Structures are given as structure tokens and as C-alpha cells.
């Protein structure tokens, strides 16, 4: 199994990547995918992931559930990242779960028409259904309950300790 360096693409300042470059060395339109996967030795981009925080519900207008602008965005990332001779894998990640429908795209992976070594796959990331009116998931509610218990226990010990100290002073 390979290991990769994972870089948060929207925060990456050191190795800025641009969609276009001019003949005089100028650059235009910085690309900021959510996650970049880098080869740990060469530091070349080998993968790009863009998370979509929306439902990919198939419809009559959009049979796959994947919006055209999402495909254009990923095509721009794939064309701008990594040397043109190197393979780069692109991933569009969508939430899936009880109230979320992932994309229905068939083939895996898809190949970018302009470059056979650039591919696109669609990922479904499981999400938990909301468990309360405030929008907390079941996992978040479990964490909140654990923190409340730990805090209550700590406060109880502190109160008992303070009470014991005031008794000793009498």
C-alpha cells in the first residue's frame, strides 16, 4: 500500500498552483482544491480531492446528479496540477446516507479527454443523520454527552474538595 502526503489545498501557500501562465512568467487564477495527495519523495501531485457539501440527486435535467460546474472545476484542477506526463487521479466526494444520495455515474474511473493519464472517480462519504433539532449528529451527541459527564465529574470533585477544605477551617 502506498503512502502519500496529504495537503489541505485551500491553505497551501508554499507551492501555489495556477490554472494559466503567461509567456512572461505571470500566473492567472490560482487553483485551490480541498485536498492534494503528494508523492512523499518527489512532492509531485498524484491526486486531488474536492469535497462537495451538497446532495447529488439525479434528476431529469441532471441524470447523474453531478453538476456541470463540478466537472468543469475538477477538469481545471486535473489540467493544472502535476506535470503533464504524470498521472493524476481526481476525486469528487459527495455525502451519502439516509437523507443524501450520491452520484450515479457508472464507469470508474472516468478519463479526462485531453489527457489519458488524468482520471476522475466519484466517492460517497457516509454521513450520519441529524439526531436533534440543533443539527448535531449521533456521533457529536455522544461526544457532547461524554464531555458533559467528564465536566460534571470534575466539577463534583472540585466542589467536594472545596467543601472539605471549608470544613477543616472551622
PEBEL-V195558 format. One record per residue. N is the residue number from 0. SS is DSSP state (~ for helix, > for strand, _ for the rest). Layout:
BEGIN
n=N ss=SS
n=N ss=SS
END
This chain:
BEGIN
n=0 ss=_
n=1 ss=_
n=2 ss=_
n=3 ss=>
n=4 ss=>
n=5 ss=>
n=6 ss=>
n=7 ss=>
n=8 ss=_
n=9 ss=_
n=10 ss=_
n=11 ss=_
n=12 ss=_
n=13 ss=_
n=14 ss=_
n=15 ss=_
n=16 ss=_
n=17 ss=>
n=18 ss=>
n=19 ss=>
n=20 ss=>
n=21 ss=_
n=22 ss=_
n=23 ss=_
n=24 ss=_
n=25 ss=_
n=26 ss=>
n=27 ss=>
n=28 ss=>
n=29 ss=>
n=30 ss=_
n=31 ss=_
n=32 ss=_
n=33 ss=_
n=34 ss=>
n=35 ss=>
n=36 ss=>
n=37 ss=>
n=38 ss=>
n=39 ss=_
n=40 ss=_
n=41 ss=_
n=42 ss=_
n=43 ss=_
n=44 ss=>
n=45 ss=>
n=46 ss=>
n=47 ss=>
n=48 ss=>
n=49 ss=>
n=50 ss=>
n=51 ss=>
n=52 ss=_
n=53 ss=_
n=54 ss=_
n=55 ss=_
n=56 ss=_
n=57 ss=_
n=58 ss=_
n=59 ss=_
n=60 ss=_
n=61 ss=_
n=62 ss=_
n=63 ss=_
n=64 ss=_
n=65 ss=_
n=66 ss=_
n=67 ss=~
n=68 ss=~
n=69 ss=~
n=70 ss=~
n=71 ss=~
n=72 ss=~
n=73 ss=~
n=74 ss=~
n=75 ss=~
n=76 ss=~
n=77 ss=~
n=78 ss=~
n=79 ss=~
n=80 ss=_
n=81 ss=_
n=82 ss=_
n=83 ss=_
n=84 ss=_
n=85 ss=_
n=86 ss=_
n=87 ss=>
n=88 ss=>
n=89 ss=>
n=90 ss=>
n=91 ss=>
n=92 ss=>
n=93 ss=>
n=94 ss=>
n=95 ss=>
n=96 ss=>
n=97 ss=_
n=98 ss=_
n=99 ss=>
n=100 ss=_
n=101 ss=_
n=102 ss=_
n=103 ss=_
n=104 ss=_
n=105 ss=_
n=106 ss=_
n=107 ss=_
n=108 ss=_
n=109 ss=>
n=110 ss=>
n=111 ss=_
n=112 ss=_
n=113 ss=_
n=114 ss=_
n=115 ss=_
n=116 ss=_
n=117 ss=>
n=118 ss=>
n=119 ss=>
n=120 ss=>
n=121 ss=>
n=122 ss=>
n=123 ss=>
n=124 ss=>
n=125 ss=>
n=126 ss=_
n=127 ss=_
n=128 ss=_
n=129 ss=>
n=130 ss=_
n=131 ss=_
n=132 ss=_
n=133 ss=_
n=134 ss=_
n=135 ss=_
n=136 ss=>
n=137 ss=~
n=138 ss=~
n=139 ss=~
n=140 ss=~
n=141 ss=~
n=142 ss=~
n=143 ss=~
n=144 ss=~
n=145 ss=~
n=146 ss=~
n=147 ss=~
n=148 ss=~
n=149 ss=~
n=150 ss=~
n=151 ss=~
n=152 ss=~
n=153 ss=~
n=154 ss=~
n=155 ss=~
n=156 ss=~
n=157 ss=~
n=158 ss=~
n=159 ss=~
n=160 ss=~
n=161 ss=~
n=162 ss=~
n=163 ss=~
n=164 ss=~
n=165 ss=~
n=166 ss=~
n=167 ss=~
n=168 ss=~
n=169 ss=_
END
